[in-house]
Structures are given as structure tokens and as C-alpha cells.
Amino acid sequence: MKSKYAALVLIVLLLLACSTSEAEQERTMSISEEVEQIKSMNIFHVDPAIVADGEYTGEFPFRQRYLYRVKVTVKSGRIVDIEVLENGTENEYAEKGLGVIPRILREQSPDVDAVSGATVSSKALMKCVERALKKARNAND
């Protein structure tokens, strides 16, 4: 009787281990799919010249637990400052992705080249700026 009970417990444990591996694999696939989606995400130019002076925030969530958030300051039709309020995962890629901020300021557009080796963080920050400017533009319409 004890051996049948032990065998049953062993089978249940093996089934749980297999289902956990499948769930982990699905989660990993969905992360990689989301990363690929972000890498291929379009970033659109929003002309700061049509945005009223002010400070505007934009956000971009990643994996529902990481948030990118910026405050964009527009003055006299130009983006004069981008303050990163939250930088997603705060890891080395997020730090490297900050290199996109000077590019946005120089080009006066969120539609710039991503930082090599930090594409996801760069794109997330660019999307934050785009959303902030679009929100500002729409508030003025």
C-alpha cells in the first residue's frame, strides 16, 4: 500500500514539474515576443513647434511590472528638457538606453536611432516622449 501511495505521489510531483516547465517556457516565449514587438515598434515624429509651452509626461509599460516614464519640457516650440522619471528595469541596458535622450533633443523628435545594445530601453523612452508630445498636442486641439 505504501509503495502505491509513494508511486502516486511521485507521479503527481513529476506532472507538476512538467507543467511548471511548460509555464516557464510560455512566459519566456512571451517575454521574447514582447521584446521583438518593442524592437519593431514604430516611433512617430511629433513636431514640438505645435505644442504649447509646458511640461508633459509620457509613459510606456513593459511586462506590466516595469514602467518607463518621462517629463518633457517644451518652450518656444522646442523640446528643451527630457527628465527620466522611471527607467524601466534600472539595469545596465536601461542605463545605456538613456543615450537616446541627447539624440531626441538634438533632432527635436522622438523618431531617432536607438542606442545599439539597448534597443528596447531606447524605444521605450522614445515612445514615452512621443506619447507626452501627442498628449500635449491633443490637449491644445
DSSP file with accessible surface (Angstrom, degrees, kcal/mol):
  #  RESIDUE AA STRUCTURE BP1 BP2  ACC     N-H-->O    O-->H-N    N-H-->O    O-->H-N    TCO  KAPPA ALPHA  PHI   PSI    X-CA   Y-CA   Z-CA
    1    1 A M     >        0   0  187      0, 0.0     4,-2.2     0, 0.0     5,-0.2   0.000 360.0 360.0 360.0 -42.8    0.0    0.0    0.0
    2    2 A K  H  >  +     0   0  185      1,-0.2     4,-2.7     2,-0.2     5,-0.2   0.872 360.0  52.4 -64.3 -36.2    2.8    2.4    0.9
    3    3 A S  H  > S+     0   0   92      2,-0.2     4,-2.3     1,-0.2    -1,-0.2   0.874 109.2  49.4 -69.4 -35.1    4.6    1.7   -2.4
    4    4 A K  H  > S+     0   0  162      2,-0.2     4,-2.3     1,-0.2    -1,-0.2   0.914 112.9  47.7 -67.0 -41.7    1.4    2.5   -4.4
    5    5 A Y  H  X S+     0   0  164     -4,-2.2     4,-2.5     2,-0.2    -2,-0.2   0.927 112.7  48.6 -64.2 -43.0    1.0    5.7   -2.4
    6    6 A A  H  X S+     0   0   57     -4,-2.7     4,-2.4     1,-0.2    -2,-0.2   0.900 111.4  50.0 -64.1 -40.8    4.6    6.6   -2.9
    7    7 A A  H  X S+     0   0   49     -4,-2.3     4,-2.5     2,-0.2    -1,-0.2   0.910 110.6  49.9 -65.3 -41.0    4.3    5.9   -6.7
    8    8 A L  H  X S+     0   0  105     -4,-2.3     4,-2.4     2,-0.2    -2,-0.2   0.924 111.3  48.4 -63.8 -43.8    1.2    8.1   -6.9
    9    9 A V  H  X S+     0   0   56     -4,-2.5     4,-2.6     1,-0.2    -2,-0.2   0.920 111.1  51.4 -61.6 -43.0    2.9   11.0   -5.1
   10   10 A L  H  X S+     0   0  101     -4,-2.4     4,-2.5     2,-0.2    -2,-0.2   0.929 109.6  49.3 -61.7 -42.6    5.9   10.6   -7.4
   11   11 A I  H  X S+     0   0   94     -4,-2.5     4,-2.6     2,-0.2    -2,-0.2   0.929 111.0  49.7 -63.5 -43.8    3.7   10.8  -10.5
   12   12 A V  H  X S+     0   0   72     -4,-2.4     4,-2.5     1,-0.2    -1,-0.2   0.932 111.4  49.2 -62.2 -43.9    1.9   13.9   -9.2
   13   13 A L  H  X S+     0   0  101     -4,-2.6     4,-2.4     1,-0.2    -1,-0.2   0.906 110.8  50.0 -62.6 -41.2    5.3   15.6   -8.5
   14   14 A L  H  X S+     0   0  102     -4,-2.5     4,-2.4     2,-0.2    -1,-0.2   0.913 110.6  50.0 -63.9 -41.1    6.6   14.7  -11.9
   15   15 A L  H  X S+     0   0  116     -4,-2.6     4,-2.5     2,-0.2    -2,-0.2   0.911 111.0  49.2 -63.9 -41.4    3.4   16.1  -13.5
   16   16 A L  H  X S+     0   0   96     -4,-2.5     4,-2.3     2,-0.2    -2,-0.2   0.912 110.6  50.7 -63.8 -41.0    3.7   19.3  -11.5
   17   17 A A  H  X S+     0   0   54     -4,-2.4     4,-2.0     1,-0.2    -2,-0.2   0.915 111.6  47.7 -63.8 -41.0    7.4   19.6  -12.6
   18   18 A C  H  X S+     0   0   76     -4,-2.4     4,-2.1     2,-0.2    -2,-0.2   0.916 112.0  48.7 -66.7 -42.4    6.5   19.2  -16.2
   19   19 A S  H  X S+     0   0   61     -4,-2.5     4,-2.5     2,-0.2    -1,-0.2   0.884 109.6  52.9 -68.2 -33.8    3.7   21.7  -16.1
   20   20 A T  H  X S+     0   0   88     -4,-2.3     4,-2.8     2,-0.2     5,-0.2   0.934 108.1  51.0 -65.1 -41.8    5.9   24.2  -14.3
   21   21 A S  H  X S+     0   0   78     -4,-2.0     4,-2.4     1,-0.2    -2,-0.2   0.919 110.8  48.7 -62.4 -41.1    8.5   23.8  -17.1
   22   22 A E  H  X S+     0   0  119     -4,-2.1     4,-2.6     2,-0.2    -1,-0.2   0.927 112.1  48.2 -64.1 -44.2    5.8   24.4  -19.7
   23   23 A A  H  X S+     0   0   56     -4,-2.5     4,-2.4     2,-0.2    -2,-0.2   0.917 112.1  49.4 -63.0 -42.2    4.5   27.5  -17.9
   24   24 A E  H  X S+     0   0   90     -4,-2.8     4,-2.5     2,-0.2    -1,-0.2   0.914 111.0  50.1 -62.8 -41.2    8.1   28.9  -17.6
   25   25 A Q  H  X S+     0   0  120     -4,-2.4     4,-2.6    -5,-0.2    -2,-0.2   0.924 110.1  49.9 -64.7 -42.4    8.7   28.2  -21.3
   26   26 A E  H  X S+     0   0  125     -4,-2.6     4,-2.4     2,-0.2    -1,-0.2   0.914 111.2  49.3 -61.4 -43.1    5.5   30.0  -22.2
   27   27 A R  H  X S+     0   0  104     -4,-2.4     4,-2.1     2,-0.2    -2,-0.2   0.923 111.3  49.4 -63.5 -42.2    6.4   33.0  -20.0
   28   28 A T  H  X S+     0   0   76     -4,-2.5     4,-2.4     1,-0.2    -2,-0.2   0.927 111.2  49.8 -62.7 -43.2    9.9   33.1  -21.6
   29   29 A M  H  X S+     0   0   90     -4,-2.6     4,-2.6     1,-0.2    -1,-0.2   0.913 109.7  50.7 -63.0 -41.0    8.4   33.0  -25.1
   30   30 A S  H  X S+     0   0   40     -4,-2.4     4,-2.3     2,-0.2    -1,-0.2   0.870 109.0  51.6 -69.1 -32.1    6.0   35.8  -24.3
   31   31 A I  H  X S+     0   0   53     -4,-2.1     4,-2.7     2,-0.2    -2,-0.2   0.952 112.1  45.9 -64.6 -47.3    8.9   38.0  -23.0
   32   32 A S  H  X S+     0   0   62     -4,-2.4     4,-2.4     1,-0.2    -2,-0.2   0.889 112.3  51.6 -65.7 -35.1   10.9   37.4  -26.1
   33   33 A E  H  X S+     0   0  122     -4,-2.6     4,-2.3    -5,-0.2    -1,-0.2   0.921 110.9  47.7 -65.1 -41.2    7.8   38.1  -28.3
   34   34 A E  H  X S+     0   0   45     -4,-2.3     4,-2.5     2,-0.2    -2,-0.2   0.906 110.2  52.3 -66.5 -40.4    7.2   41.3  -26.4
   35   35 A V  H  X S+     0   0   32     -4,-2.7     4,-2.7     1,-0.2    -2,-0.2   0.937 110.8  47.7 -60.3 -44.8   10.8   42.3  -26.8
   36   36 A E  H  X S+     0   0  109     -4,-2.4     4,-1.8     1,-0.2    -1,-0.2   0.890 109.9  53.3 -64.0 -37.6   10.6   41.7  -30.5
   37   37 A Q  H  < S+     0   0  136     -4,-2.3     4,-0.5     2,-0.2    -1,-0.2   0.920 110.9  46.1 -63.1 -42.6    7.4   43.7  -30.7
   38   38 A I  H >< S+     0   0    5     -4,-2.5     3,-1.2     1,-0.2    -2,-0.2   0.927 109.2  54.9 -66.8 -41.9    9.1   46.7  -28.9
   39   39 A K  H 3< S+     0   0   89     -4,-2.7    -1,-0.2     1,-0.3    -2,-0.2   0.859 114.7  40.0 -59.6 -35.1   12.1   46.4  -31.2
   40   40 A S  T 3< S+     0   0   87     -4,-1.8    -1,-0.3    -5,-0.2    -2,-0.2   0.427  88.4 125.6 -95.5   2.9    9.9   46.7  -34.3
   41   41 A M    <   -     0   0   32     -3,-1.2     2,-0.3    -4,-0.5    -3,-0.1  -0.349  62.2-121.1 -64.3 136.2    7.6   49.3  -32.8
   42   42 A N        -     0   0  110     -2,-0.1     2,-0.5    69,-0.0    -1,-0.1  -0.595  19.6-157.2 -78.2 138.7    7.2   52.5  -34.9
   43   43 A I        -     0   0   12     -2,-0.3     2,-0.3    69,-0.0    84,-0.1  -0.973  14.2-149.3-114.6 130.7    8.1   55.8  -33.3
   44   44 A F        -     0   0  104     -2,-0.5     2,-0.3    83,-0.1    67,-0.0  -0.786  14.4-115.3-108.0 145.6    6.4   58.8  -34.9
   45   45 A H        -     0   0  101     -2,-0.3     2,-0.5    65,-0.1    64,-0.1  -0.551  26.7-171.0 -72.4 132.7    7.6   62.4  -35.2
   46   46 A V        -     0   0    1     -2,-0.3    65,-0.1    62,-0.1     5,-0.1  -0.985  24.8-128.5-125.2 117.6    5.6   64.9  -33.3
   47   47 A D    >   -     0   0   72     -2,-0.5     3,-1.6     1,-0.2    62,-0.1  -0.530  11.2-157.6 -71.1 114.5    6.5   68.4  -34.1
   48   48 A P  G >  S+     0   0    3      0, 0.0     3,-1.8     0, 0.0    29,-0.2   0.712  85.6  77.5 -66.0 -15.5    7.2   70.3  -30.8
   49   49 A A  G 3  S+     0   0   62      1,-0.3    29,-0.1    27,-0.1    -2,-0.1   0.740  94.2  49.1 -65.2 -20.7    6.5   73.6  -32.7
   50   50 A I  G <  S+     0   0   96     -3,-1.6     2,-0.4    27,-0.1    -1,-0.3   0.231  94.7  93.5-102.5  14.6    2.8   72.8  -32.5
   51   51 A V  S <  S-     0   0    7     -3,-1.8    26,-0.4    -5,-0.1    86,-0.1  -0.901  78.1-120.3-108.7 133.9    2.9   72.0  -28.8
   52   52 A A        -     0   0   43     -2,-0.4    22,-0.2    84,-0.3    -2,-0.1  -0.334  42.3 -87.6 -67.4 150.0    2.2   74.7  -26.2
   53   53 A D  S    S+     0   0   92     20,-0.1     2,-0.3    -2,-0.0    22,-0.2  -0.307  82.4  86.8 -55.3 140.5    4.9   75.6  -23.7
   54   54 A G  E    S-A   74   0A  27     20,-2.3    20,-2.9    -3,-0.1     2,-0.4  -0.929  75.8 -71.8 156.2-177.4    4.8   73.3  -20.7
   55   55 A E  E     -A   73   0A 121     -2,-0.3     2,-0.4    18,-0.2    18,-0.2  -0.950  44.2-177.8-113.0 132.0    5.8   70.1  -19.0
   56   56 A Y  E     -A   72   0A  41     16,-2.7    16,-3.7    -2,-0.4     2,-0.3  -0.981  14.2-143.9-133.9 141.0    4.2   66.9  -20.2
   57   57 A T  E     -A   71   0A  50     -2,-0.4     2,-0.3    14,-0.2    14,-0.2  -0.790  13.2-174.5-106.3 149.8    4.6   63.3  -19.1
   58   58 A G  E     -A   70   0A   1     12,-1.8    12,-2.3    -2,-0.3     2,-0.3  -0.990   6.1-162.0-139.4 145.0    4.5   60.1  -21.2
   59   59 A E  E     -A   69   0A  94     -2,-0.3    10,-0.2    10,-0.2    72,-0.1  -0.912  12.6-173.5-128.1 156.1    4.6   56.5  -20.1
   60   60 A F  E     -A   68   0A  18      8,-2.5     8,-2.5    -2,-0.3     2,-0.2  -0.904  16.9-150.0-147.8 114.0    5.4   53.1  -21.6
   61   61 A P  E     -A   67   0A  70      0, 0.0     2,-0.4     0, 0.0     6,-0.2  -0.593   7.8-165.3 -84.4 149.2    4.8   49.9  -19.6
   62   62 A F  E >> S-A   66   0A  21      4,-3.1     4,-1.9    -2,-0.2     3,-1.1  -0.981  73.1 -14.9-134.6 119.6    6.9   46.8  -20.1
   63   63 A R  T 34 S-     0   0   53     -2,-0.4     4,-0.1     1,-0.3    -1,-0.0   0.735 105.2 -87.9  62.2  23.8    5.8   43.4  -18.8
   64   64 A Q  T 34 S+     0   0  197      2,-0.2    -1,-0.3     1,-0.2     3,-0.1   0.499 127.3  63.8  58.6   2.3    3.2   45.1  -16.5
   65   65 A R  T <4 S+     0   0  144     -3,-1.1     2,-0.4     1,-0.2    -2,-0.2   0.478  90.4  64.8-127.5  -9.8    5.8   45.5  -13.8
   66   66 A Y  E  <  -A   62   0A  77     -4,-1.9    -4,-3.1     2,-0.0     2,-0.4  -0.957  63.7-168.4-115.7 137.1    8.3   47.8  -15.4
   67   67 A L  E     -A   61   0A  44     -2,-0.4    21,-2.0    21,-0.4     2,-0.5  -0.982  13.0-160.1-130.0 132.5    7.4   51.3  -16.3
   68   68 A Y  E     +AB  60  87A   4     -8,-2.5    -8,-2.5    -2,-0.4     2,-0.3  -0.936  22.9 171.2-102.9 133.8    9.3   53.9  -18.3
   69   69 A R  E     -AB  59  86A  72     17,-2.4    16,-2.3    -2,-0.5    17,-2.1  -0.987   7.2-179.7-148.5 133.5    8.1   57.5  -17.6
   70   70 A V  E     -AB  58  84A   0    -12,-2.3   -12,-1.8    -2,-0.3     2,-0.5  -0.909  22.6-140.6-129.5 158.9    9.5   60.8  -18.8
   71   71 A K  E     -AB  57  83A  49     12,-2.7    12,-3.0    -2,-0.3     2,-0.5  -0.993  21.8-160.9-118.0 121.3    8.7   64.5  -18.3
   72   72 A V  E     -AB  56  82A   0    -16,-3.7   -16,-2.7    -2,-0.5     2,-0.5  -0.902   2.4-154.9-105.5 128.6    9.2   66.5  -21.5
   73   73 A T  E     -AB  55  81A  26      8,-2.9     7,-2.7    -2,-0.5     8,-1.3  -0.915   9.4-169.2-106.9 124.9    9.6   70.3  -21.3
   74   74 A V  E     +AB  54  79A   2    -20,-2.9   -20,-2.3    -2,-0.5     2,-0.4  -0.944   9.4 171.6-113.6 132.5    8.6   72.3  -24.3
   75   75 A K  E >   - B   0  78A 132      3,-2.6     3,-1.3    -2,-0.4   -23,-0.1  -0.984  67.8  -8.8-142.9 129.8    9.4   76.0  -24.6
   76   76 A S  T 3  S-     0   0   98     -2,-0.4     3,-0.1     1,-0.3   -24,-0.1   0.863 130.0 -52.4  52.7  40.7    9.1   78.3  -27.7
   77   77 A G  T 3  S+     0   0   17    -26,-0.4     2,-0.4     1,-0.2    -1,-0.3   0.660 118.1 103.7  76.3  16.0    8.3   75.3  -29.9
   78   78 A R  E <  S-B   75   0A 139     -3,-1.3    -3,-2.6   -30,-0.2     2,-0.7  -0.971  75.9-118.2-131.3 146.5   11.3   73.3  -28.9
   79   79 A I  E     +B   74   0A   4     -2,-0.4    -5,-0.2    -5,-0.2     3,-0.1  -0.732  38.1 171.1 -77.3 115.2   12.0   70.3  -26.6
   80   80 A V  E     +     0   0A  76     -7,-2.7     2,-0.3    -2,-0.7    -1,-0.2   0.644  58.8  13.5-104.3 -17.8   14.3   71.9  -24.1
   81   81 A D  E     -B   73   0A  76     -8,-1.3    -8,-2.9     2,-0.0     2,-0.4  -0.982  48.6-165.5-158.1 145.5   14.5   69.1  -21.5
   82   82 A I  E     -B   72   0A  11     -2,-0.3     2,-0.6   -10,-0.2   -10,-0.2  -0.965  14.3-167.9-130.9 113.0   13.6   65.4  -21.0
   83   83 A E  E     -B   71   0A  82    -12,-3.0   -12,-2.7    -2,-0.4     2,-0.7  -0.910  16.4-140.1-103.1 124.1   13.7   64.2  -17.4
   84   84 A V  E     +B   70   0A  42     -2,-0.6   -14,-0.3   -14,-0.2     3,-0.2  -0.747  23.6 175.8 -84.8 113.9   13.5   60.4  -17.0
   85   85 A L  E    S+     0   0A  59    -16,-2.3     2,-0.4    -2,-0.7   -15,-0.2   0.819  72.5  12.9 -87.4 -38.0   11.2   59.8  -14.0
   86   86 A E  E     -B   69   0A  71    -17,-2.1   -17,-2.4   -20,-0.0    -1,-0.3  -0.991  61.2-163.4-141.1 136.7   11.2   56.0  -14.3
   87   87 A N  E >   -B   68   0A   5     -2,-0.4     3,-2.2     1,-0.3     4,-0.2  -0.363  34.8-121.4-120.5  50.5   13.6   53.9  -16.3
   88   88 A G  T 3  S+     0   0   14    -21,-2.0   -21,-0.4     1,-0.3    -1,-0.3  -0.239  90.0   3.8  58.3-116.4   12.0   50.5  -16.5
   89   89 A T  T 3  S-     0   0   38    -23,-0.1    -1,-0.3    -2,-0.1     3,-0.1   0.571  82.7-138.8 -83.0 -12.3   14.2   47.8  -15.1
   90   90 A E    <   +     0   0  111     -3,-2.2    -2,-0.1     1,-0.2     2,-0.1   0.719  58.9 132.4  58.9  22.6   17.0   50.2  -14.0
   91   91 A N  S  > S-     0   0   66     -4,-0.2     4,-2.3     1,-0.0     5,-0.2  -0.242  78.7 -82.0 -92.1-172.4   19.5   47.6  -15.3
   92   92 A E  H  > S+     0   0  145      1,-0.2     4,-2.4     2,-0.2     5,-0.2   0.845 129.9  52.2 -63.1 -31.9   22.6   48.2  -17.4
   93   93 A Y  H  > S+     0   0  122      2,-0.2     4,-2.5     1,-0.2    -1,-0.2   0.896 108.2  50.8 -70.6 -39.2   20.5   48.2  -20.6
   94   94 A A  H  > S+     0   0    0      2,-0.2     4,-0.7     1,-0.2    -2,-0.2   0.918 112.0  47.9 -62.8 -41.8   18.2   50.8  -19.2
   95   95 A E  H >< S+     0   0  101     -4,-2.3     3,-0.9     1,-0.2     4,-0.2   0.927 112.8  47.7 -64.4 -44.2   21.2   53.0  -18.2
   96   96 A K  H >< S+     0   0  112     -4,-2.4     3,-2.0     1,-0.2    -2,-0.2   0.884 103.5  63.0 -64.8 -35.8   22.7   52.6  -21.7
   97   97 A G  H >< S+     0   0    0     -4,-2.5     3,-2.1     1,-0.3    -1,-0.2   0.719  82.4  79.0 -62.9 -20.4   19.3   53.4  -23.3
   98   98 A L  T X< S+     0   0   53     -3,-0.9     3,-1.9    -4,-0.7    -1,-0.3   0.733  73.1  81.2 -60.6 -18.5   19.5   56.9  -21.7
   99   99 A G  T <> S+     0   0   34     -3,-2.0     4,-0.7     1,-0.3    -1,-0.3   0.650  77.7  69.9 -62.7 -12.4   21.9   57.7  -24.6
  100  100 A V  H <> S+     0   0    0     -3,-2.1     4,-2.2     1,-0.2    -1,-0.3   0.772  82.1  74.1 -75.6 -22.9   18.8   58.3  -26.7
  101  101 A I  H <> S+     0   0   19     -3,-1.9     4,-2.5     1,-0.2     5,-0.2   0.934  94.8  47.5 -61.1 -49.2   17.8   61.4  -24.8
  102  102 A P  H  > S+     0   0   72      0, 0.0     4,-2.5     0, 0.0    -1,-0.2   0.876 110.8  54.3 -61.1 -31.6   20.6   63.7  -26.3
  103  103 A R  H  X S+     0   0   73     -4,-0.7     4,-2.6     2,-0.2    -2,-0.2   0.913 108.5  47.8 -65.5 -43.4   19.6   62.4  -29.8
  104  104 A I  H  X>S+     0   0    0     -4,-2.2     4,-1.6     2,-0.2     5,-1.1   0.928 113.2  48.1 -63.7 -43.4   16.0   63.3  -29.2
  105  105 A L  H  <5S+     0   0   49     -4,-2.5    -2,-0.2     2,-0.2    -1,-0.2   0.910 113.6  47.4 -63.7 -40.9   17.0   66.8  -28.0
  106  106 A R  H  <5S+     0   0  161     -4,-2.5    -2,-0.2    -5,-0.2    -1,-0.2   0.931 121.0  35.6 -67.5 -42.6   19.3   67.3  -31.0
  107  107 A E  H  <5S-     0   0  115     -4,-2.6    -1,-0.2     2,-0.2    -2,-0.2   0.574  98.3-134.7 -87.6 -12.6   16.8   66.1  -33.6
  108  108 A Q  T  <5S+     0   0   21     -4,-1.6    -3,-0.2    -5,-0.2    -4,-0.1   0.868  75.2  91.7  57.4  40.2   13.8   67.7  -31.8
  109  109 A S  S   <S-     0   0    9     -5,-1.1    -2,-0.2    -6,-0.2    -1,-0.2  -0.970  75.7-137.1-159.5 142.9   11.9   64.4  -32.5
  110  110 A P  S    S+     0   0    0      0, 0.0     2,-1.6     0, 0.0   -65,-0.1   0.653  88.8  90.5 -75.0 -12.1   11.3   61.1  -30.7
  111  111 A D        +     0   0   93     -7,-0.1     2,-0.2    -4,-0.1   -66,-0.1  -0.597  61.7 124.1 -87.6  80.2   11.9   59.4  -34.0
  112  112 A V        -     0   0   18     -2,-1.6     2,-0.2     1,-0.0    -8,-0.1  -0.785  68.9 -74.1-128.1 174.0   15.7   58.8  -33.8
  113  113 A D        -     0   0  135     -2,-0.2   -10,-0.1     1,-0.1     3,-0.0  -0.493  50.7-119.4 -71.3 139.5   18.0   55.9  -33.9
  114  114 A A        -     0   0   28     -2,-0.2     2,-0.4     1,-0.1     5,-0.2  -0.325  33.4 -95.3 -72.1 159.4   18.0   53.6  -30.9
  115  115 A V    >   -     0   0   14      3,-0.4     3,-2.2   -18,-0.1     7,-0.2  -0.661  45.4-111.5 -77.0 126.4   21.2   53.1  -28.9
  116  116 A S  T 3  S+     0   0  103     -2,-0.4    -1,-0.1     1,-0.3    -3,-0.0  -0.352 103.3  19.6 -60.4 131.9   22.9   49.9  -30.1
  117  117 A G  T 3  S+     0   0   43     -2,-0.1    -1,-0.3   -20,-0.0   -20,-0.1   0.403 123.1  60.8  87.5  -3.7   22.8   47.2  -27.4
  118  118 A A    <>  +     0   0    4     -3,-2.2     4,-2.7   -22,-0.1    -3,-0.4  -0.186  58.2 139.4-144.0  44.0   19.8   48.9  -25.6
  119  119 A T  H  > S+     0   0   46      1,-0.2     4,-3.1     2,-0.2     5,-0.3   0.910  72.2  49.3 -61.5 -44.6   17.2   48.9  -28.3
  120  120 A V  H  > S+     0   0   25      1,-0.2     4,-2.5     2,-0.2    -1,-0.2   0.948 114.6  43.9 -64.0 -47.9   14.3   48.0  -26.0
  121  121 A S  H  > S+     0   0    5      2,-0.2     4,-2.3     1,-0.2    -1,-0.2   0.915 115.2  50.0 -62.7 -41.9   15.1   50.7  -23.5
  122  122 A S  H  X S+     0   0    0     -4,-2.7     4,-2.7    -7,-0.2    -2,-0.2   0.943 112.2  46.5 -60.7 -48.6   15.7   53.3  -26.2
  123  123 A K  H  X S+     0   0   33     -4,-3.1     4,-2.7     1,-0.2    -1,-0.2   0.892 110.6  53.4 -63.5 -38.8   12.4   52.5  -27.9
  124  124 A A  H  X S+     0   0    0     -4,-2.5     4,-2.0    -5,-0.3    -1,-0.2   0.937 111.9  44.7 -62.7 -43.5   10.6   52.6  -24.6
  125  125 A L  H  X S+     0   0    0     -4,-2.3     4,-2.1     2,-0.2    -2,-0.2   0.907 112.6  51.2 -67.5 -40.1   12.0   56.1  -23.9
  126  126 A M  H  X S+     0   0    2     -4,-2.7     4,-2.7     1,-0.2    -2,-0.2   0.919 109.8  50.3 -62.1 -40.9   11.3   57.3  -27.4
  127  127 A K  H  X S+     0   0   18     -4,-2.7     4,-2.8     1,-0.2    -1,-0.2   0.887 107.4  54.6 -66.1 -36.2    7.7   56.1  -27.1
  128  128 A C  H  X S+     0   0    0     -4,-2.0     4,-2.4     2,-0.2    -1,-0.2   0.933 110.3  45.6 -59.8 -46.4    7.4   58.0  -23.8
  129  129 A V  H  X S+     0   0    0     -4,-2.1     4,-2.6     2,-0.2     5,-0.2   0.935 112.4  51.0 -64.4 -44.8    8.5   61.2  -25.4
  130  130 A E  H  X S+     0   0    5     -4,-2.7     4,-2.7     1,-0.2    -2,-0.2   0.941 111.9  47.4 -56.9 -46.9    6.2   60.6  -28.4
  131  131 A R  H  X S+     0   0  103     -4,-2.8     4,-2.6     1,-0.2    -1,-0.2   0.882 110.6  51.8 -64.9 -39.0    3.2   60.0  -26.1
  132  132 A A  H  X S+     0   0    0     -4,-2.4     4,-2.2    -5,-0.2    -1,-0.2   0.938 113.0  44.7 -62.2 -45.9    4.0   63.1  -24.0
  133  133 A L  H  X S+     0   0    0     -4,-2.6     4,-2.7     2,-0.2    -2,-0.2   0.896 113.8  49.6 -67.3 -38.8    4.1   65.3  -27.1
  134  134 A K  H  X S+     0   0   61     -4,-2.7     4,-2.9    -5,-0.2     5,-0.2   0.915 110.4  50.5 -65.8 -41.1    0.9   63.7  -28.5
  135  135 A K  H  X S+     0   0  106     -4,-2.6     4,-1.9    -5,-0.2    -2,-0.2   0.922 112.9  46.9 -61.4 -42.9   -0.9   64.2  -25.3
  136  136 A A  H  X S+     0   0    0     -4,-2.2     4,-1.1     2,-0.2   -84,-0.3   0.925 112.9  48.6 -64.8 -44.6    0.2   67.9  -25.2
  137  137 A R  H >X S+     0   0   68     -4,-2.7     3,-0.6     1,-0.2     4,-0.5   0.924 112.0  48.7 -62.2 -44.5   -0.8   68.4  -28.8
  138  138 A N  H >< S+     0   0   91     -4,-2.9     3,-0.7     1,-0.2    -1,-0.2   0.836 105.7  57.6 -67.6 -30.9   -4.2   66.8  -28.3
  139  139 A A  H 3< S+     0   0   78     -4,-1.9    -1,-0.2     1,-0.2    -2,-0.2   0.796 107.2  49.8 -67.7 -25.0   -4.8   68.9  -25.2
  140  140 A N  H <<        0   0   77     -4,-1.1    -1,-0.2    -3,-0.6    -2,-0.2   0.538 360.0 360.0 -90.3  -9.8   -4.3   72.0  -27.3
  141  141 A D    <<        0   0  151     -3,-0.7    -3,-0.0    -4,-0.5    -4,-0.0  -0.312 360.0 360.0 -76.3 360.0   -6.7   70.9  -30.1
